[in-house]
């Protein structure tokens, strides 16, 4: 029996997984985003949202002081 997840929970889990896979400061590759879409059973709109999210995300790490 499957459990019902709140709206967007799979997308949040996919973002966390992608961050783990790509490293703390590295941008994820399209291959990692594709794998997350399959792993978390995301639809095309969710996959596009992941791509946009990581494309627009500011770089992590040391910024100006």
C-alpha positions in Angstrom: 0.0 0.0 0.0 1.5 3.4 -1.0 1.5 6.4 1.3 0.2 9.8 0.2 2.8 12.5 0.2 2.1 16.2 0.5 2.2 18.3 -2.6 5.8 18.9 -3.7 7.4 16.5 -1.3 8.9 14.4 -4.0 10.4 17.5 -5.6 11.9 18.6 -2.3 13.4 15.1 -1.9 14.8 15.3 -5.4 16.4 18.6 -4.7 18.1 17.2 -1.6 19.3 14.1 -3.4 20.7 16.2 -6.3 22.6 18.4 -3.8 24.1 15.3 -2.2 25.1 13.8 -5.6 26.6 16.9 -7.1 28.5 18.1 -4.1 28.2 21.1 -1.9 29.5 23.7 -4.3 29.1 22.0 -7.7 26.3 22.6 -10.1 24.4 19.4 -11.0 24.7 18.0 -14.4 21.7 17.3 -16.6 22.4 13.6 -16.2 21.9 13.9 -12.4 18.7 15.9 -12.9 17.4 13.2 -15.3 18.3 10.5 -12.8 16.5 12.3 -10.0 13.4 12.6 -12.2 13.4 8.8 -12.7 14.3 8.0 -9.1 11.6 10.2 -7.6 9.0 9.5 -10.4 8.7 13.2 -11.4 6.8 14.4 -14.4 8.2 16.6 -17.2 7.0 19.8 -15.5 8.7 18.9 -12.2 11.9 18.0 -14.1 11.8 21.4 -15.8 11.3 23.0 -12.4 14.4 21.3 -11.2 16.4 22.4 -14.2 15.3 26.0 -13.7 15.9 25.9 -9.9 19.5 24.8 -10.3 20.2 27.1 -13.2 18.9 30.2 -11.2 20.4 29.1 -7.9 23.2 31.5 -6.8 26.7 29.9 -6.5 27.5 28.5 -3.1 30.7 29.0 -1.2 32.7 32.1 -0.3 31.2 35.3 -1.5 32.4 38.8 -1.2 33.2 39.9 2.4 
